[in-house]
């Protein structure tokens, strides 16, 4: 049982058609297993995380309300979430036998996702604390301490994280890689779809590269695209799990 | 690939004698089953060894699927009725001559003797990339080989293409749409009647199928109501070889006139998209107008709005414009004023 399904093109090439569809179920089941295991762990096994004492802060100098995320960041989050849900539903419902004009909804949602991520990159780079989402030396040192304490070995208390815990940072990194891969491969897929965007005419214009090259681009993109969307399915279920299960006590002192 | 045109792959052959048994067998075998009517489409797939069904359900022994039953409400034609029987039936020739004309123009006499009405409307696309077994979108792959600058696409779609640019090749389908026919389908949930135009689907809804039949569904009959009996009909098929060929395009219309004014009309074309198209906007635009060249010309222009030609089929746009004009204003008005 292969992970990719292959076929032979009229040009004699072996081309990947798409990932094996059973991987959709693997991704879904992995997501559900994660949800159950995580819920059991949080409910029965997780201990309150202890942190080293914070340096003294003059509370009087702090404003009464400190917004965790700006309005722009929250808008980006929900637009991206809506786009990803539309992408997932329009990608997988046809595979389950639901007939509708899914390609139109899919490319529109993909375009919204790409634009929202482009906005996020600009916004996060120039208007937010860019490095706050990337793991740093303190995260790694504290992760080592937490791991040693989890294993029952002596270690000092980890520091309380700033805006994002290490898990969030790593999760963001994986979602970023998957999201960018889906967008990049999706752009190649757009070459074969008639839309108001000029992608297909660009494909026709660049056909002088050779039909085999173009076919290979699109074929490999589809294989990659279907693979990454299965990863997104798994990660979306993880995100929902985090959102639905109140695991703040793992992080709060 | 399509290199062995001789020995068919092995399969279990079932020869039911009732529609219920046939439907049950189709349901039991699901996607591994192939329903065999006249065999003119199916045997190509089998002999090319591109389709390898585990079970072939031969409908030739199901008597209730054959024959033409007439009543005051119209006519019901069994799905296994041959095209010759349809074309020669006296009631159909008298009251529904649009269908008789369409059936008579299908392929050759030998094929019409063997081919069935149900098979003709349910046949698969004839795009040669697809028929040759290449992994195109319609075959579950990821590319359309016809929709490229070097693809052979002279016969392909100008309307409603969505990744796949293959067209529906049926001659009887547009006639049945124009006659407001209902397709009767036997499913695991019971009998179902669908409008002719809803029987066909394009690649936007399902890129690997050309009609709504799901595994386990059986087309049993086609019912034509009496509403359009003896109306003013027009059918024209354009093809490369007039003795025997698939359509480059065909048009079918049924019209009710009050003097020279068009009271009501149904109009359909095929071989321009992956499904036969009923041109509702055109029907609405000519209703209440005088049947003349100017009306036909305006309708022809409206019909091709949104058409996108491929590299080698731009001729289909003026062809469709002219066929629609002729269907409305008649052949004698065919010359364009401008």
Interface residues (C-beta under 8 A of the other chain):
Chain A: X7 X8 X9 X10 X15 X17 X18 X94 X99 X100 X101 X103 X104 X192 X193 X194 X204 X207 X211 X214 X215 X218 X219 X222
Chain B: X1 X129 X132 X134 X135 X140 X141 X142 X143 X144 X145 X147 X148 X149 X150 X161 X162 X163 X201 X204 X205 X206 X308
